Amino acid sequence: MRLFILIFGLIGLGMGIGEFFVLKQVLEFRSQAVAVEGEVVDFVQSRGSKGGSLYAPRVRYNVPAAQGGVGQTYEITANISSSARGYDLGERVAVLYRLDAPAQGRIDSFIEQWFLATLFGAFTVIFGGIALGLVIAELRKRKMHSWLAHSGMSVQARIVEVGKNTSLKINGRSPWVIRAQWQHPVTQAVHVFESENLWFDPSEFISSRQQVPVRVDADDPRRHRVDISWLPKAA
């Protein structure tokens, strides 16, 4: 669990840092930019990762001369390509440029201006949210384990299976778990307990065991902890 928290936390942090610098750069550019009208004159075609064609509009715009007159004409290609052209030839679009770098204009559209910032922000929320959720789950689990250690009932549950936790898969591998069965002495209900994830097959170490110790909340057997401290540590 700690490894997952670290991985997702670092990715979320990295995305957050990227989001900060991308957003800072966009806002600084826009605060110093001048707007002019440009014209879509062509489309630059490229091949996508899945084999389809991608298109980026090429825009021509004119920067007025400092003392008036026609000024200088420049052409730029959009930074973002898509499978749909998005514009028509001859369509008029807004272009932003800085006075100290008129040739480095940018199309004033959401995709061109905010796409990267939005992408970094989305991944920051996703990975940061996963890391936060894992932290909360880990803290709750530790709180439950602490309660079970002091107030839980100690029982012996019959081992019924050594299997895989197929709900989790890393690099194509799922961890092993020990499943054990116990009947509540009061309600007579049968409960199946599952150990924490193990990244090695514990079968050979339990071949001579029929039961495994479990700390359980008698009022809510869903709150339990299978004791696997007797197992060797994974290498």
Residue pairs with C-beta under 8 A, 6 or more apart in sequence:
1 134
1 137
1 138
1 141
2 138
4 134
5 131
5 134
5 135
5 138
8 127
8 128
8 130
8 131
8 134
9 127
9 128
9 131
11 123
11 127
12 123
12 124
12 126
12 127
12 128
12 129
12 130
12 131
13 128
15 120
15 123
15 124
15 127
15 128
16 120
16 124
16 128
18 120
19 117
19 120
19 121
19 124
22 116
22 117
22 120
23 117
23 120
23 121
26 113
26 114
26 117
29 96
29 98
29 106
30 96
30 113
32 98
32 99
33 96
33 97
33 98
33 106
34 96
34 97
34 98
34 99
35 94
35 95
35 96
35 108
36 61
36 62
36 63
36 64
36 94
36 95
36 97
36 105
37 61
37 92
37 93
37 94
37 95
38 59
38 60
38 61
38 92
38 93
38 94
38 95
38 105
38 107
39 59
39 60
39 61
39 90
39 91
39 92
39 93
40 57
40 58
40 59
40 87
40 88
40 89
40 90
40 91
40 92
40 93
41 58
41 59
41 60
41 75
41 89
41 90
42 57
42 58
42 89
43 55
43 56
43 57
43 58
43 85
43 89
44 55
44 56
44 57
44 58
44 77
44 81
45 53
45 54
45 55
46 53
46 54
46 55
46 56
46 81
47 53
47 54
48 54
48 81
48 83
52 83
53 83
54 81
54 82
54 83
55 81
55 82
55 83
55 84
55 85
55 86
56 77
56 78
56 79
56 80
56 81
56 82
57 77
57 78
57 85
57 86
57 87
57 93
57 107
58 75
58 76
58 77
58 78
59 75
59 76
59 77
59 78
59 93
59 95
59 105
59 107
60 73
60 74
60 75
61 73
61 74
61 75
61 76
61 95
61 97
61 105
62 70
62 71
62 72
62 73
62 74
63 71
63 72
63 73
63 74
63 97
63 102
64 70
64 71
65 71
65 72
72 102
74 97
74 102
74 103
74 105
76 95
76 103
76 104
76 105
76 106
76 107
78 107
78 111
78 112
79 106
79 112
80 111
80 112
80 115
82 111
86 111
87 93
93 107
93 108
93 109
94 107
94 108
94 109
95 105
95 106
95 107
95 108
96 105
96 106
96 107
96 108
97 103
97 104
97 105
97 106
98 104
106 112
106 113
144 223
144 225
145 225
147 217
147 223
148 215
148 216
148 217
148 223
148 224
148 225
149 215
151 217
152 215
152 216
152 217
152 218
152 223
152 224
152 225
153 215
153 216
153 217
153 218
154 213
154 214
154 215
155 182
155 213
155 214
155 215
155 216
156 182
156 211
156 212
156 213
156 214
157 180
157 181
157 182
157 193
157 211
157 212
157 213
157 214
157 226
158 180
158 181
158 182
158 210
158 211
159 178
159 179
159 180
159 206
159 209
159 210
159 211
159 212
160 179
160 180
160 181
160 192
161 178
161 179
162 176
162 177
162 178
162 179
162 201
162 202
162 203
162 206
163 176
163 177
163 179
164 174
164 175
164 176
164 177
165 174
165 175
165 176
165 177
165 194
165 197
166 174
168 174
168 175
168 197
173 199
175 197
175 198
175 199
176 197
176 198
176 199
176 200
176 201
176 202
177 194
177 195
177 196
177 197
177 198
178 194
178 195
178 198
178 202
178 206
178 212
178 226
178 228
179 192
179 193
179 194
179 195
180 192
180 193
180 195
180 211
180 212
180 214
180 226
181 190
181 191
181 192
181 193
182 190
182 191
182 193
182 214
182 216
182 221
183 189
183 190
183 191
184 190
184 191
184 218
184 221
186 218
189 221
191 216
191 221
191 224
193 214
193 216
193 221
193 224
193 226
194 226
195 212
195 226
195 228
196 225
196 226
196 228
198 228
198 231
198 234
199 234
200 234
200 235
202 228
202 231
205 231
205 232
206 212
212 226
212 227
212 228
213 226
213 227
214 224
214 225
214 226
214 227
215 224
215 225
215 227
216 223
216 224
216 225
217 223
217 224
